[in-house]
Amino acid sequence: MSLKTDYKNDIFTGKRKYQITNNADGTVSLDDVTDYVQEGDILSADDVNAINKAVNELQTGSDSFQEKITEQVEDVSGTAEALTGEVLLTLRASGWSDTAPYTQKVAFAGIKETDIPIYGLRLTGTLSNVTVEAQKLAWGYVDRIASGDDVVTAYCYSKKPVTDIVVSAKGVKHG
């Protein structure tokens, strides 16, 4: 349904003018005798009803639209919470293969082969200058970490760590 969109206002010069006519039955009639440059449109009950119907239809559609938007926002919020979480993976000094490239597989529930998390060293244990430097050195030997389904594989191409390290993985919806 298309509503009228070209209503016009009265445009007149000076003041509105009315002529009083005495009717035979003792009543009085007012006749508009204003000098109009443009006569405006009358907003009728039919026009108001059509407008109200259109507004009501918009409101009904708006409720449905609002529900869809709310669902999508909740879905994005849930995904964002999962993506901003952290998974800790322990790479044990004793877990590396014997020959280069040195590899170690670690279980990572929910990760997929197509996921590319961001990894970083998580300093653990009793932290001192010596333990921090040992963990940083060990982390420096890790050249890459490849994702698989529910597992990641860490690679060291030249040297393998002799210290256990904990790696923080972020940016993957897990579990």
C-alpha positions in Angstrom: 0.0 0.0 0.0 1.4 3.4 -1.0 0.5 6.4 1.1 0.0 9.8 -0.3 3.3 11.7 -0.1 2.5 15.0 -1.8 0.3 16.8 0.8 0.4 20.6 0.4 -0.2 23.3 3.0 -2.5 26.3 2.6 -0.6 29.3 1.4 -2.4 32.6 1.6 -1.8 36.3 1.8 -2.7 38.2 4.9 -5.0 36.6 7.4 -7.6 34.0 6.9 -11.0 35.5 6.1 -14.5 34.1 6.8 -17.8 35.4 5.7 -20.8 35.0 8.1 -24.0 34.0 6.5 -27.3 34.0 8.5 -29.3 30.9 7.7 -33.1 30.9 7.5 -33.3 28.4 10.4 -31.5 30.9 12.7 -28.1 29.3 12.5 -24.9 30.9 11.1 -22.6 29.5 8.5 -18.9 30.5 8.1 -17.6 30.5 4.5 -13.9 30.7 3.9 -13.1 33.6 1.7 -9.4 33.7 2.3 -7.2 34.8 -0.7 -5.2 31.6 -1.4 -2.0 31.4 -3.4 -2.2 27.6 -2.9 -5.0 25.6 -1.4 -3.7 22.8 0.9 -4.9 19.2 1.2 -7.2 17.9 3.9 -5.9 15.1 6.0 -8.9 12.9 6.3 -9.8 10.0 8.6 -9.1 7.6 5.7 -5.6 9.1 5.5 -5.0 8.8 9.2 -6.3 5.2 9.2 -3.9 4.3 6.3 -1.0 5.9 8.1 -1.8 4.1 11.4 -2.1 0.8 9.5 1.3 1.3 7.8 2.9 2.2 11.2 1.4 -0.9 12.8 2.8 -3.1 10.0 6.2 -1.5 10.5 6.1 -2.2 14.2 5.2 -5.8 13.6 8.0 -6.2 11.1 10.3 -4.3 13.5 9.7 -6.9 16.3 10.7 -9.7 14.0 13.7 -7.7 12.8 14.7 -6.9 16.4 14.5 -10.6 17.3 16.8 -11.5 14.4 19.3 -8.8 15.3 19.3 -9.9 19.0 20.0 -13.5 18.0 22.9 -12.4 15.8 24.4 -10.2 18.5 24.1 -13.0 21.0 25.8 -15.4 18.5 28.6 -12.9 17.9 29.0 -12.3 21.6 29.3 -16.0 22.2 31.9 -16.4 19.5 33.8 -13.4 20.7 33.9 -14.8 24.2 35.2 -18.1 22.8 37.8 -16.4 20.7 39.1 -14.2 23.5 39.6 -17.1 25.8 43.0 -18.7 26.3 44.1 -22.3 26.0 47.3 -23.3 27.7 49.5 -26.0 26.0 52.5 -27.5 27.7 55.5 -28.4 25.5 57.6 -30.7 27.6 61.4 -30.9 27.1 61.1 -34.7 27.1 58.3 -34.7 24.4 60.4 -33.7 21.4 61.3 -36.1 18.7 64.9 -37.3 18.5 65.8 -35.9 15.1 65.4 -32.6 13.3 63.0 -31.2 12.5 62.1 -31.7 16.2 58.4 -32.1 16.6 55.9 -32.5 19.4 52.2 -33.1 19.2 49.9 -31.6 21.9 46.2 -32.3 22.3 44.1 -29.1 21.8 40.3 -29.9 22.1 38.2 -28.2 19.5 40.9 -26.9 17.2 40.6 -27.5 13.5 43.2 -27.8 10.8 42.0 -24.5 9.3 42.4 -22.6 12.6 45.3 -20.2 13.0 45.6 -19.2 16.6 48.0 -16.6 18.0 50.6 -18.3 20.2 52.7 -16.7 22.9 54.9 -17.8 25.8 53.2 -18.0 29.2 55.8 -17.7 31.9 55.2 -20.3 34.6 56.6 -21.7 37.8 58.8 -19.8 40.3 59.9 -16.8 38.2 63.4 -15.6 38.5 65.9 -14.1 36.1 67.2 -17.6 35.4 63.9 -19.4 34.9 62.5 -16.6 32.8 65.6 -16.6 30.5 65.4 -20.4 30.2 61.7 -20.3 29.2 62.3 -17.4 26.7 65.3 -19.3 25.2 63.2 -22.5 24.8 60.3 -20.6 23.3 62.8 -19.0 20.8 63.6 -22.5 19.5 60.0 -23.1 18.4 59.8 -22.1 14.8 56.1 -22.8 14.1 53.0 -24.5 15.4 50.7 -26.2 12.9 47.0 -26.9 13.6 45.3 -30.2 13.1 42.0 -31.6 14.2 42.1 -31.6 18.0 45.9 -31.5 18.0 48.7 -29.0 17.3 52.3 -29.9 16.2 55.2 -27.7 17.3 58.3 -27.6 15.1 61.9 -26.7 15.9 64.2 -26.9 12.9 67.6 -26.4 14.5 67.5 -27.0 18.2 65.0 -28.4 20.6 64.1 -26.9 24.0 65.6 -28.4 27.1 63.1 -26.7 29.3 59.3 -27.3 29.6 57.4 -24.3 28.3 53.7 -23.3 28.5 52.3 -21.8 25.4 49.2 -19.6 25.4 46.9 -20.0 22.3 44.3 -17.3 21.6 41.9 -16.6 18.8 40.3 -20.0 18.4 36.8 -21.1 19.3 37.5 -24.2 21.3 35.7 -26.9 23.2 
